[in-house]
Structure formats: C-alpha cells, structure tokens
C-alpha cells in the first residue's frame, strides 16, 4: 500500500486540497464519482493530528502513468 499524499494547491487564484490515492482501483473510482463531499483525517502514531472540514468534490482524475487517483476539493 502506498502513501496517501495531501497537498494544498492554487488553481485560478483559488485554494484547493488534493489527495493522491496511490493504490486506487476502478471500483474505488466508481464509488467516489457518486460522492459530492469528502473529509480526511491525518494521524501520526495513532494520534489524530488534523481533521479536515467537509470539502466539496471538485475533480476526480487518474494521475499520469502511475495509476494514482487524485481527488480535488474545496470548502
């Protein structure tokens, strides 16, 4: 299982959050395409570090050649 990457990005002067899911499969994409919102939690050593607010799903796409799934959202 790969590492999920969370990063802030700026597109057209607006801030977004991108989650990169390295081991996504086609079923996960189909499930996520039905969603309008998502939320994520960051943990370290079992301790919760951050809980995101609900984010509106803005984009869902496959990454270039590595097959990762990228979710883009904003508050």
C-alpha positions as MATLAB code, in Angstrom:
seq = 'XXXXXXXXXXXXXXXXXXXXXXXXXXXXXXXXXXXXXXXXXXXXXXXXXXXXXXXXXXXXXXXXXXXXXXXXXXX';
ca = [
       0.000    0.000    0.000;
       1.389    3.395   -0.961;
       1.398    6.623    0.970;
      -1.567    8.972    0.555;
      -0.332   12.471   -0.253;
      -2.297   15.533    0.870;
      -1.335   18.913   -0.517;
      -2.743   22.383   -0.940;
      -2.802   23.682   -4.497;
      -3.635   27.016   -6.085;
      -5.661   26.962   -9.312;
      -7.008   30.087  -10.988;
      -6.342   32.060   -7.794;
      -8.367   29.682   -5.596;
      -7.105   27.253   -2.975;
      -7.890   23.548   -3.170;
      -6.897   20.374   -1.361;
      -5.647   17.409   -3.376;
      -5.496   13.861   -2.051;
      -3.450   11.392   -4.084;
      -4.517    7.777   -3.534;
      -1.684    5.643   -4.951;
      -3.393    2.253   -4.800;
      -6.874    3.176   -6.012;
      -8.747    0.672   -8.107;
     -11.579    1.140  -10.628;
     -14.238    0.267   -8.028;
     -12.954    2.986   -5.678;
     -13.184    5.499   -8.517;
     -16.769    4.454   -9.297;
     -17.667    4.784   -5.611;
     -16.014    8.203   -5.324;
     -17.661    9.506   -8.513;
     -21.006    9.286   -6.663;
     -19.770   11.476   -3.789;
     -20.252   15.240   -3.598;
     -18.199   15.782   -0.437;
     -15.255   14.205    1.322;
     -13.328   14.633    4.531;
      -9.948   13.362    5.655;
      -8.050   12.833    8.896;
      -4.300   12.895    9.472;
      -2.808   10.622   12.128;
       0.701   10.078   13.438;
       1.459    7.123   15.673;
      -2.259    6.612   16.204;
      -2.872   10.179   17.393;
      -5.203   12.445   15.427;
      -3.289   15.487   14.171;
      -5.899   17.094   11.920;
      -9.489   16.603   10.777;
     -10.474   18.466    7.635;
     -13.747   20.295    7.283;
     -16.182   18.788    4.775;
     -14.805   19.514    1.308;
     -16.834   19.760   -1.888;
     -15.603   17.343   -4.540;
     -14.340   19.457   -7.445;
     -12.404   16.969   -9.564;
     -11.530   13.278   -9.681;
      -8.912   12.018  -12.111;
      -6.241    9.383  -12.677;
      -2.618   10.548  -12.412;
      -0.295   10.193  -15.364;
       1.379    6.805  -15.631;
       1.365    5.565  -12.048;
      -2.369    4.854  -11.745;
      -2.935    7.012   -8.655;
      -6.346    8.583   -8.165;
      -6.422   12.324   -7.386;
      -9.336   13.942   -5.546;
      -9.569   17.732   -5.563;
     -11.868   19.553   -3.145;
     -12.533   22.903   -1.537;
     -14.508   24.182    1.461;
];
